[in-house]
Amino acid sequence: MSDSAPYRYAKSLVFRAVDPAADAATLIAFGRDLYVESVGGEAMFRRDYGPRGEKFPASIARSARANRDFAALLIEEDTPIGLVVLGAAPRSRDVGQVHHLYVAPAHRGQGFGGLMDEYVRATLKAAGFRRARLNVTARNARALRFYRAQGWEETGRSHGLVWMALAL
């Protein structure tokens, strides 16, 4: 069997809790790319997390402090290929928030996003949430298609963001 599409398979695929210090370079690279994909450039990433993204790992650490499973890397064969960052939605005890769900470009379109969405649902449900929500920039058509295909429903739009939710 070949490792090339369409016969690609994972010999080892696991979710691992983020270690903000040890994973800093990966987190910064993923965060930077996430912003480029979402808003079309790095300017907002630098504004929010410093010129080199040095504050991004600390933002991930805040989610991990609330619940170790709220910040996880998807690892294939010892290589990080995705990032999930979760939390509690402000002003709601029943709603979990998806802060980031990221799949590295070389691994998109291969089912890893769906696997990560399953992780999101299971983790938030295990933490006691009854609903989940997220937002996507309106310009990120690929992400919007993905979330709709996964059953997320649009709940509103504001300031260039599309808000989506689902029951857990």
C-alpha positions in Angstrom: 0.0 0.0 0.0 1.3 3.5 -0.9 1.4 6.5 1.4 0.3 8.7 -1.6 -3.3 9.7 -2.1 -5.8 8.1 -2.4 -4.2 5.3 -0.4 -2.7 7.5 2.3 -3.1 6.1 5.8 -1.9 7.1 9.3 0.4 4.6 11.1 0.1 6.7 14.2 -2.4 9.4 14.8 -3.0 10.9 18.3 -4.3 14.0 20.1 -1.7 15.3 22.5 -2.1 18.0 25.1 -0.2 21.2 24.1 3.0 22.0 26.0 3.1 25.8 25.3 6.9 26.1 26.0 8.0 23.0 24.1 5.5 23.5 21.3 6.0 27.2 21.0 7.5 27.2 17.4 4.7 24.9 16.1 2.0 27.0 17.8 3.4 30.2 16.4 3.6 28.8 12.9 0.1 27.3 13.1 -1.3 30.6 14.6 0.3 32.7 11.9 -1.0 30.5 9.1 -4.4 30.4 10.8 -4.6 34.2 10.6 -3.4 34.3 7.0 -6.1 31.9 6.1 -8.8 33.7 8.1 -8.1 37.4 7.6 -5.8 37.4 4.6 -2.5 38.4 6.3 -0.2 38.5 9.3 -0.8 42.1 10.4 -3.6 41.1 12.9 -1.5 38.2 14.2 1.4 40.5 14.9 -0.9 43.1 16.5 -2.5 40.5 18.7 0.5 38.3 19.6 3.6 40.4 19.1 5.9 40.9 16.1 7.1 37.3 16.1 3.9 35.8 17.5 5.7 35.3 20.8 2.5 35.8 22.9 0.5 33.2 21.0 1.7 30.2 23.1 0.7 32.0 26.3 -2.9 32.5 24.9 -3.1 28.8 24.2 -1.8 28.1 27.8 -4.8 29.9 29.2 -7.1 27.4 27.6 -5.0 24.5 28.7 -5.1 25.8 32.4 -8.9 25.6 32.3 -8.9 22.0 31.1 -5.8 20.1 29.8 -7.9 18.7 26.9 -8.9 22.2 25.7 -5.6 22.7 23.9 -4.4 19.8 21.8 -2.2 19.1 18.8 -3.2 16.4 16.3 0.0 14.4 15.7 0.6 12.1 12.8 3.8 10.0 12.9 5.4 12.4 15.4 4.6 15.5 13.3 2.0 18.0 14.4 -0.6 18.5 11.7 -3.4 20.2 13.6 -4.4 22.3 16.5 -7.6 22.6 18.6 -8.1 25.3 21.2 -11.3 25.3 23.2 -12.8 27.2 26.2 -16.0 28.3 27.8 -18.1 30.8 26.0 -18.3 34.1 27.9 -21.5 34.6 30.1 -22.7 31.0 29.6 -22.2 27.9 31.6 -23.7 25.6 29.0 -21.8 26.7 25.9 -18.3 25.7 24.9 -16.3 27.9 22.5 -14.0 26.7 19.7 -11.2 29.3 19.6 -9.1 27.6 17.0 -9.4 24.5 14.8 -6.5 24.3 12.4 -5.3 21.7 10.0 -1.9 22.2 8.3 -2.3 22.9 4.6 -0.6 19.7 3.4 -3.1 17.7 5.4 -6.4 19.4 4.4 -9.0 17.5 2.5 -8.0 14.2 4.0 -10.6 13.9 6.8 -8.4 15.3 9.6 -10.7 18.2 10.1 -13.7 15.9 10.6 -11.7 14.0 13.2 -10.8 17.2 15.0 -14.5 18.3 14.9 -15.3 15.0 16.7 -12.6 15.7 19.2 -14.2 19.2 19.8 -17.6 17.7 20.4 -16.5 14.9 22.7 -14.2 17.2 24.7 -16.8 19.9 25.2 -19.5 17.4 26.0 -17.2 15.7 28.6 -16.6 19.1 30.2 -20.3 19.5 30.7 -21.3 21.8 27.9 -24.6 21.3 26.1 -23.8 23.5 23.1 -20.8 24.6 21.2 -20.1 27.8 19.2 -17.4 29.3 17.0 -16.9 32.1 14.6 -15.4 32.1 11.1 -14.4 35.1 9.1 -17.0 35.6 6.3 -14.2 35.5 3.7 -13.1 32.0 4.8 -15.3 30.1 2.4 -13.5 26.8 2.8 -14.0 26.8 6.6 -17.6 27.8 6.2 -18.2 24.9 3.8 -16.5 22.5 6.2 -18.4 23.6 9.3 -21.8 23.5 7.5 -20.9 20.0 6.2 -20.2 19.0 9.8 -23.7 20.2 10.9 -22.8 23.5 12.4 -25.6 26.1 11.9 -25.2 29.8 11.3 -26.6 31.8 14.2 -25.6 35.3 13.1 -23.2 37.7 11.5 -21.3 40.7 12.8 -18.2 42.6 12.0 -17.1 40.3 9.2 -17.6 37.2 11.3 -20.1 34.3 10.9 -21.2 32.8 14.2 -22.1 29.1 14.2 -23.4 26.7 16.8 -24.5 23.2 17.4 -26.0 21.0 20.1 -23.7 18.5 21.8 
